[in-house]
Amino acid sequence: MGKKNGLTQPCFEKMLDYTIDIFESNGLGTAYYGYHNIDHELEVTLGTLLVCGGEKSIPELSKDDLKYLYVSALFHDFDPEKSVDKPHEENVLKSISLDPTIKDLIIKAGIDFEIIKVLILRTVYPWEGDLRERAEKEIEKCFQISEITKDNPEKQKHYLWLGWLLSIIDRVIGYALGDFSKALHLAKMNSHASAWNPALMIKRSVMYFEGLIGGESNMCEMVLRCLPKHMRKNFMQNVQEFMKLRQKEIQIQSDFLYDNLKLVSKIESMPIRKDKTFVDALHSIYLELPRPLRLEEKDFGESINDSDVLLNTVRLGNTGGPIIGFAKGGPLENYKFRVEVRDENYGKRNTIFSEPIALKMGYWGLGGGHMMRQLFLMQAHTMKYEFLTSFALRDVIEKRTKSFERAEFVTKFDPERWDYYRIKL
């Protein structure tokens, strides 16, 4: 598609291949469960070509502008050694500046590296407060170094506008390329990688879209108009679906606050656990979890029927009410983790592994997860396990190291910050 838009020089294709290779070799390929992976990098690049080189052209853009936008889109999150999912723009620029291959390709493309830096810096989000102030200072330095923009306010204004355009494409395109299942998948990835409390995912997603459509409406509308019709439709329908979910959340929270909603935890008996309807109900909740949290996807039904597996649920109203969540876990030896996890207790049969708590969307933040976790700990004590291990976000584990649980880190993972820890029972 780049060639159709005039990007015919071999260096542009080499940039694409090189970026893919670097992301893949650093564990940031399609298998990496973070929002800012190679898929996102390529989607933004595709979005740039669709918006800036499609049928509905933007009059203010020149052929050189498209080159700058293409290269900036391709490298806007280029931080192969990042320690957190969301790359810091300053680290991105450092990574690009120190990479001889990228610098050589940019020279061959005949474009000004300082302007590439400006466009990437303008993708800082949110564009406000200290983040904006720091970015603007760096942008001003770039403008003074570049022969194209030095002492040329009109050029500076134009390239800032290009950076804003890229920023909107960056935030819109992922939600325009598919239906709501893809949009929700993106939101879960972003939420998980950003270490958000699950209760905040839908609320923050709605705020994100409101900022785009309301706060940056002119640029957002222009970007959407330049996308194919089906993509515009995807984006707007996805926004509406997130808003519907938010309304449902508010209703649930309202019912809970006015005592119309009661949560009850329950240890489920083996006869119930063998019931297909029960297993299916749990499985549907399980599938709402972000992918890295689904540890037994292939053998889920079998694990529910395993008497060595501890299980409890939280229900609405009473112990016979609808199931809205569950806690589950079993002997450490039942699980296969990433090779980096080396648990000294493996094989000793003294450790229970607690899988991530699963709750229906809309019910996070009401105390159900805490109820199930406490009940699971009680079950583990009853079974005379000495230790409990699990995975959790680093910030959560940090708090537990200082609580009565005295949790300890066993293995840390970057950039995911989704770590393996242990507590003594």
Backbone torsions as a table, in degrees:
resi	resn	phi	psi	omega
1	MET	NA	-31.8	178.3
2	GLY	-61.4	-39.8	-179.4
3	LYS	-65.1	-36.0	178.2
4	LYS	-63.3	-26.3	-178.3
5	ASN	-96.8	14.8	175.1
6	GLY	94.3	2.1	179.1
7	LEU	-89.6	69.2	-171.5
8	THR	-90.7	-15.4	-178.9
9	GLN	-66.1	139.7	-178.7
10	PRO	-56.7	-27.4	-176.4
11	CYS	-61.3	-30.9	-178.0
12	PHE	-70.3	-39.5	176.8
13	GLU	-69.3	-37.0	178.5
14	LYS	-65.2	-36.4	176.1
15	MET	-59.5	-43.7	-179.1
16	LEU	-62.4	-50.0	-179.3
17	ASP	-62.0	-41.0	-178.0
18	TYR	-65.7	-42.2	179.5
19	THR	-61.2	-45.5	179.2
20	ILE	-60.4	-45.5	-179.3
21	ASP	-60.5	-44.3	-177.6
22	ILE	-66.2	-44.4	179.2
23	PHE	-63.0	-45.8	-179.0
24	GLU	-62.9	-44.5	-176.2
25	SER	-71.0	-16.4	178.1
26	ASN	-104.7	16.7	175.6
27	GLY	74.8	20.3	-178.6
28	LEU	-113.7	27.5	179.2
29	GLY	-81.3	-158.3	-175.6
30	THR	-65.6	-23.5	-178.9
31	ALA	-78.0	-17.0	-179.2
32	TYR	-75.3	123.0	-177.3
33	TYR	-91.5	76.5	173.8
34	GLY	-145.5	150.9	-177.4
35	TYR	-61.6	-39.3	-174.4
36	HIS	-93.8	66.2	176.5
37	ASN	-108.6	-170.3	-177.2
38	ILE	-64.8	-31.4	178.3
39	ASP	-59.2	-45.2	179.9
40	HIS	-63.8	-43.1	-179.0
41	GLU	-59.3	-43.0	-178.6
42	LEU	-74.3	-34.4	178.1
43	GLU	-64.2	-41.3	179.2
44	VAL	-66.5	-37.5	177.5
45	THR	-65.4	-43.9	176.4
46	LEU	-61.5	-44.9	179.5
47	GLY	-59.3	-38.2	178.4
48	THR	-62.8	-43.2	179.3
49	LEU	-67.7	-37.3	179.4
50	LEU	-67.5	-43.7	-176.5
51	VAL	-74.8	-41.8	-171.1
52	CYS	-96.8	-11.8	-179.3
53	GLY	-132.2	15.5	-177.9
54	GLY	-84.0	-165.5	-177.2
55	GLU	-65.9	-37.1	-179.7
56	LYS	-96.4	91.5	-175.1
57	SER	-76.4	157.2	176.6
58	ILE	-100.5	117.4	-173.2
59	PRO	-56.1	-32.1	-175.3
60	GLU	-73.1	-8.5	-174.3
61	LEU	-94.6	137.2	174.1
62	SER	-105.1	173.5	177.4
63	LYS	-63.6	-37.7	177.4
64	ASP	-65.3	-36.4	178.0
65	ASP	-59.1	-41.2	-179.9
66	LEU	-63.1	-37.7	176.9
67	LYS	-61.4	-46.2	-179.7
68	TYR	-63.7	-41.6	-179.5
69	LEU	-67.3	-41.3	179.9
70	TYR	-61.0	-50.1	-177.8
71	VAL	-65.9	-41.4	179.8
72	SER	-65.7	-39.8	178.1
73	ALA	-63.5	-42.9	-177.0
74	LEU	-65.8	-31.8	-176.1
75	PHE	-110.8	8.4	-170.2
76	HIS	-65.9	-22.4	176.5
77	ASP	-121.2	28.3	-174.6
78	PHE	-77.2	93.8	179.0
79	ASP	-145.4	74.0	-171.6
80	PRO	-59.1	-26.2	-176.2
81	GLU	-106.3	25.9	-176.9
82	LYS	-62.0	150.5	179.4
83	SER	-101.7	-12.0	173.8
84	VAL	-132.9	162.2	-173.0
85	ASP	-63.2	-49.9	-176.1
86	LYS	-77.7	113.8	-178.5
87	PRO	-66.2	143.4	173.8
88	HIS	-86.5	130.0	-173.6
89	GLU	-57.1	-35.4	179.0
90	GLU	-64.9	-37.5	176.9
91	ASN	-69.0	-35.4	176.9
92	VAL	-60.5	-48.6	-178.7
93	LEU	-64.5	-35.7	177.4
94	LYS	-65.3	-43.4	-180.0
95	SER	-61.8	-42.8	179.9
96	ILE	-67.4	-42.7	-177.0
97	SER	-63.9	-32.2	-176.6
98	LEU	-91.3	-2.7	-178.4
99	ASP	-94.8	108.7	-176.1
100	PRO	-63.7	-32.0	179.8
101	THR	-65.4	-45.9	-179.8
102	ILE	-64.9	-44.2	-179.7
103	LYS	-60.5	-40.7	179.4
104	ASP	-65.5	-41.4	-179.8
105	LEU	-67.0	-36.5	178.1
106	ILE	-66.6	-39.5	176.6
107	ILE	-62.4	-43.3	179.8
108	LYS	-65.4	-28.6	178.4
109	ALA	-75.3	-13.2	177.9
110	GLY	71.8	33.5	-179.8
111	ILE	-121.2	161.1	-174.3
112	ASP	-88.3	119.4	-177.8
113	PHE	-61.8	-32.6	-179.3
114	GLU	-64.1	-34.1	179.2
115	ILE	-74.0	-35.1	173.1
116	ILE	-57.7	-43.5	179.7
117	LYS	-62.1	-40.1	179.1
118	VAL	-60.8	-47.8	-178.0
119	LEU	-62.7	-41.2	179.5
120	ILE	-67.3	-41.6	178.5
121	LEU	-62.4	-32.2	-179.2
122	ARG	-73.6	-11.6	176.7
123	THR	-82.7	0.8	175.8
124	VAL	-50.9	133.1	179.9
125	TYR	-136.7	132.7	-1.3
126	PRO	-77.3	149.5	-178.2
127	TRP	-84.4	73.2	-177.6
128	GLU	-163.6	166.1	174.2
129	GLY	59.3	-145.2	-177.1
130	ASP	-62.7	-36.5	179.6
131	LEU	-59.4	-46.8	180.0
132	ARG	-66.1	-43.0	-177.6
133	GLU	-61.2	-44.6	179.4
134	ARG	-65.4	-42.1	-179.8
135	ALA	-63.6	-41.6	-179.0
136	GLU	-63.9	-35.8	177.6
137	LYS	-64.8	-41.9	178.5
138	GLU	-68.4	-37.8	178.4
139	ILE	-62.1	-42.0	179.4
140	GLU	-61.7	-38.6	177.0
141	LYS	-62.4	-43.9	179.7
142	CYS	-62.0	-42.2	-180.0
143	PHE	-61.1	-37.1	-178.1
144	GLN	-76.8	-24.5	178.1
145	ILE	-80.7	-39.6	-176.3
146	SER	-69.5	131.4	176.9
147	GLU	-69.4	-23.0	-179.0
148	ILE	-73.6	-36.9	-172.5
149	THR	-107.8	-13.3	-177.8
150	LYS	-59.2	126.4	179.8
151	ASP	56.6	31.3	179.6
152	ASN	-133.0	84.5	-176.3
153	PRO	-57.0	-35.5	-179.0
154	GLU	-65.1	-43.9	178.0
155	LYS	-64.7	-41.0	179.4
156	GLN	-60.8	-44.4	179.3
157	LYS	-61.9	-40.8	-178.6
158	HIS	-64.2	-45.0	-177.0
159	TYR	-72.9	-28.1	171.7
160	LEU	-65.5	-38.7	177.6
161	TRP	-64.4	-40.8	176.7
162	LEU	-61.4	-40.6	178.8
163	GLY	-64.0	-37.9	176.9
164	TRP	-65.5	-42.2	177.0
165	LEU	-57.5	-46.5	179.4
166	LEU	-62.9	-38.5	179.6
167	SER	-61.3	-41.1	179.1
168	ILE	-69.0	-43.3	177.1
169	ILE	-58.2	-43.5	179.3
170	ASP	-54.6	-40.2	-174.0
171	ARG	-91.8	-16.3	-176.4
172	VAL	-97.1	-42.0	-162.4
173	ILE	-61.0	-39.9	-178.6
174	GLY	-59.3	-33.7	-178.4
175	TYR	-88.1	-0.7	178.3
176	ALA	-105.4	-11.5	-173.7
177	LEU	-89.5	-1.7	-179.1
178	GLY	-161.2	-177.0	-178.8
179	ASP	-82.6	-167.7	-173.2
180	PHE	-68.8	-27.1	178.2
181	SER	-63.3	-39.9	176.5
182	LYS	-68.9	-42.3	-179.1
183	ALA	-61.7	-42.2	179.6
184	LEU	-67.8	-36.4	176.3
185	HIS	-60.9	-43.7	178.0
186	LEU	-62.5	-43.5	-179.2
187	ALA	-63.5	-39.7	178.5
188	LYS	-66.0	-41.7	178.1
189	MET	-61.8	-45.6	-179.0
190	ASN	-64.2	-42.8	-179.9
191	SER	-63.8	-46.3	-179.1
192	HIS	-64.5	-46.8	-177.5
193	ALA	-69.2	-26.5	179.7
194	SER	-89.6	1.3	178.5
195	ALA	60.7	37.6	176.4
196	TRP	-77.3	149.2	166.5
197	ASN	-63.3	132.4	-178.3
198	PRO	-54.1	-26.1	-179.5
199	ALA	-66.4	-16.5	-175.0
200	LEU	-99.3	-7.9	-170.5
201	MET	-59.4	-52.2	-176.9
202	ILE	-68.3	-42.8	179.9
203	LYS	-58.4	-46.9	-178.6
204	ARG	-71.2	-31.3	176.6
205	SER	-64.4	-42.9	178.6
206	VAL	-64.1	-42.1	177.7
207	MET	-61.4	-37.8	178.6
208	TYR	-60.3	-47.7	-179.2
209	PHE	-70.4	-37.0	178.4
210	GLU	-63.5	-36.2	177.1
211	GLY	-64.8	-39.2	179.1
212	LEU	-68.1	-53.7	-172.9
213	ILE	-74.6	-33.2	-178.4
214	GLY	-94.2	-55.9	-174.2
215	GLY	-73.2	-28.1	-178.9
216	GLU	-128.0	44.0	-169.7
217	SER	-60.7	-42.4	-175.3
218	ASN	-62.8	-49.1	-179.7
219	MET	-69.0	-39.0	179.8
220	CYS	-62.5	-43.9	179.4
221	GLU	-64.0	-38.6	179.2
222	MET	-64.5	-43.4	178.6
223	VAL	-61.7	-45.9	-179.1
224	LEU	-64.1	-38.8	179.3
225	ARG	-63.8	-28.7	-178.3
226	CYS	-83.8	-12.4	177.5
227	LEU	-83.3	155.5	174.9
228	PRO	-56.5	152.8	-173.9
229	LYS	-55.4	-43.1	-176.7
230	HIS	-66.2	-28.4	177.7
231	MET	-74.8	-38.8	174.7
232	ARG	-59.4	-42.6	179.9
233	LYS	-63.8	-44.4	177.9
234	ASN	-55.0	-49.4	-175.5
235	PHE	-60.4	-50.0	-176.3
236	MET	-67.2	-37.7	177.5
237	GLN	-66.2	-38.3	178.7
238	ASN	-65.4	-40.8	176.5
239	VAL	-59.5	-44.6	180.0
240	GLN	-62.5	-38.9	-179.9
241	GLU	-66.3	-39.5	176.6
242	PHE	-63.6	-38.6	179.6
243	MET	-67.3	-35.9	176.0
244	LYS	-64.0	-42.5	178.2
245	LEU	-62.6	-38.9	179.5
246	ARG	-64.9	-40.2	177.1
247	GLN	-62.6	-38.9	177.9
248	LYS	-64.7	-41.9	177.5
249	GLU	-59.5	-45.4	-178.9
250	ILE	-61.9	-39.5	179.0
251	GLN	-65.1	-42.6	178.7
252	ILE	-62.7	-45.4	179.8
253	GLN	-63.5	-37.5	178.1
254	SER	-64.2	-45.9	178.5
255	ASP	-60.9	-39.3	-179.0
256	PHE	-66.3	-44.4	-177.5
257	LEU	-66.9	-31.4	-178.8
258	TYR	-96.2	20.6	175.2
259	ASP	63.1	21.8	174.8
260	ASN	-88.5	-5.6	-174.6
261	LEU	-132.5	120.5	-179.7
262	LYS	-120.2	132.1	178.6
263	LEU	-103.6	133.6	-177.9
264	VAL	-130.0	126.6	178.0
265	SER	-91.3	152.5	-174.4
266	LYS	-152.8	134.8	170.4
267	ILE	-84.1	121.3	-173.9
268	GLU	-86.6	138.1	-179.3
269	SER	-79.3	159.9	-178.8
270	MET	-62.0	-40.8	178.2
271	PRO	-57.9	-41.1	178.4
272	ILE	-66.8	-38.5	-177.8
273	ARG	-66.2	-19.2	178.6
274	LYS	-89.0	-5.3	-178.9
275	ASP	-78.0	128.2	-175.5
276	LYS	-62.1	-38.9	179.8
277	THR	-61.9	-39.7	178.3
278	PHE	-64.4	-47.6	-179.3
279	VAL	-61.7	-42.5	179.9
280	ASP	-63.5	-38.0	179.4
281	ALA	-63.4	-42.9	178.4
282	LEU	-67.6	-39.1	-177.4
283	HIS	-64.5	-37.5	179.4
284	SER	-65.2	-35.8	176.7
285	ILE	-70.8	-40.7	179.2
286	TYR	-57.0	-39.9	-177.8
287	LEU	-70.1	-12.8	176.3
288	GLU	-78.8	-15.5	179.8
289	LEU	-69.0	149.7	171.0
290	PRO	-57.4	148.7	-172.5
291	ARG	-52.5	-43.4	-178.4
292	PRO	-64.3	-17.7	-178.3
293	LEU	-89.1	-7.1	179.5
294	ARG	-94.6	92.6	-169.3
295	LEU	-86.6	-21.2	-175.6
296	GLU	-129.7	49.5	-172.5
297	GLU	-60.7	-39.9	-176.3
298	LYS	-74.6	-33.7	-173.3
299	ASP	-114.0	29.7	-173.9
300	PHE	-59.9	-51.0	-178.0
301	GLY	-60.2	-42.0	179.5
302	GLU	-63.2	-38.8	-178.2
303	SER	-67.0	-33.8	178.2
304	ILE	-64.2	-34.8	-178.3
305	ASN	-84.9	-3.1	-178.2
306	ASP	-81.1	121.8	-177.1
307	SER	-68.8	-17.5	176.6
308	ASP	-79.4	-11.6	-178.6
309	VAL	-88.8	129.0	176.4
310	LEU	-87.2	138.2	-175.7
311	LEU	-147.2	135.8	167.7
312	ASN	-142.9	159.8	-177.5
313	THR	-127.2	166.7	168.1
314	VAL	-121.6	133.6	-175.6
315	ARG	-123.6	162.6	178.1
316	LEU	-89.9	130.2	171.7
317	GLY	87.2	-61.9	-178.0
318	ASN	-156.0	-178.7	-175.0
319	THR	-68.4	-9.2	176.4
320	GLY	-108.3	5.4	-176.8
321	GLY	-77.2	177.1	-179.8
322	PRO	-59.4	139.6	179.1
323	ILE	-81.1	129.8	177.9
324	ILE	-119.2	-2.4	178.9
325	GLY	-174.2	166.4	178.0
326	PHE	-155.0	156.4	172.7
327	ALA	-121.6	137.8	-173.5
328	LYS	-147.7	148.6	175.8
329	GLY	-175.0	167.7	-178.2
330	GLY	-152.4	-174.1	179.0
331	PRO	-55.2	140.0	-178.8
332	LEU	-51.3	-36.1	-175.7
333	GLU	-67.4	-12.9	179.2
334	ASN	-76.7	-11.7	-169.2
335	TYR	-114.7	148.6	173.3
336	LYS	-118.4	116.9	-178.4
337	PHE	-105.1	-177.4	174.4
338	ARG	-60.2	150.4	-174.3
339	VAL	-60.9	-22.7	-179.0
340	GLU	-68.4	-21.7	-178.9
341	VAL	-81.0	113.1	176.8
342	ARG	-122.3	96.2	-177.3
343	ASP	-91.3	121.7	-176.6
344	GLU	-63.4	-18.3	-178.7
345	ASN	-93.7	-1.3	-179.6
346	TYR	-61.5	127.5	-179.3
347	GLY	96.7	-11.8	-178.8
348	LYS	-88.9	-9.6	179.1
349	ARG	58.5	32.0	-179.0
350	ASN	-116.3	7.4	-173.3
351	THR	-127.8	131.8	173.2
352	ILE	-100.5	134.7	176.4
353	PHE	-101.2	127.4	178.7
354	SER	-98.5	117.5	176.8
355	GLU	-71.1	159.9	178.6
356	PRO	-57.2	138.2	177.1
357	ILE	-59.6	138.6	178.5
358	ALA	-117.1	127.4	178.1
359	LEU	-135.2	146.7	174.9
360	LYS	-63.2	145.6	177.1
361	MET	-59.5	135.0	-179.2
362	GLY	104.1	-17.9	-176.2
363	TYR	-108.0	1.4	174.9
364	TRP	-68.4	146.5	175.6
365	GLY	87.9	3.8	-179.1
366	LEU	-103.9	2.4	177.5
367	GLY	99.0	-5.5	-178.8
368	GLY	-64.9	-39.4	179.2
369	GLY	-63.3	-42.8	178.8
370	HIS	-63.2	-42.2	179.2
371	MET	-58.6	-46.0	-177.4
372	MET	-68.6	-38.6	-179.7
373	ARG	-65.1	-42.4	178.9
374	GLN	-65.0	-39.3	178.1
375	LEU	-66.9	-37.6	178.5
376	PHE	-64.5	-41.3	177.2
377	LEU	-60.6	-39.8	177.9
378	MET	-64.5	-41.9	177.6
379	GLN	-61.2	-42.0	-179.8
380	ALA	-64.2	-40.3	176.2
381	HIS	-60.7	-44.3	-178.5
382	THR	-60.6	-35.9	-179.9
383	MET	-83.4	4.4	174.9
384	LYS	62.1	33.5	170.6
385	TYR	-73.3	147.6	-179.9
386	GLU	-91.2	-29.6	-176.3
387	PHE	-136.0	154.4	170.9
388	LEU	-125.7	134.4	175.5
389	THR	-124.4	159.4	178.1
390	SER	-169.3	178.9	171.8
391	PHE	-109.4	146.2	175.3
392	ALA	-159.9	165.9	175.7
393	LEU	-65.2	145.0	-173.8
394	ARG	-55.6	-42.2	-179.0
395	ASP	-63.2	-36.5	178.9
396	VAL	-66.1	-44.1	179.8
397	ILE	-64.6	-40.5	178.5
398	GLU	-54.5	-43.8	179.3
399	LYS	-64.9	-37.9	-178.6
400	ARG	-72.4	-24.1	176.0
401	THR	-67.3	-24.1	-177.5
402	LYS	-101.3	-0.7	-179.9
403	SER	-95.1	-176.1	179.5
404	PHE	-63.3	-19.9	-179.1
405	GLU	-70.4	-27.5	-178.4
406	ARG	51.3	50.9	179.1
407	ALA	-63.2	153.2	175.8
408	GLU	-131.9	140.5	175.7
409	PHE	-70.7	137.1	173.6
410	VAL	-105.9	-48.9	178.7
411	THR	-142.9	131.5	176.6
412	LYS	-105.5	145.0	-179.8
413	PHE	-124.6	126.4	174.4
414	ASP	-119.4	144.1	6.3
415	PRO	-87.2	4.6	-174.2
416	GLU	-64.1	-35.6	-175.6
417	ARG	58.1	29.4	176.7
418	TRP	-110.9	97.8	-163.4
419	ASP	-108.5	160.7	179.8
420	TYR	-100.8	130.4	-175.9
421	TYR	-137.5	169.7	-178.2
422	ARG	-137.0	144.7	168.8
423	ILE	-128.6	149.1	177.2
424	LYS	-90.0	129.5	-177.1
425	LEU	-86.4	NA	NA
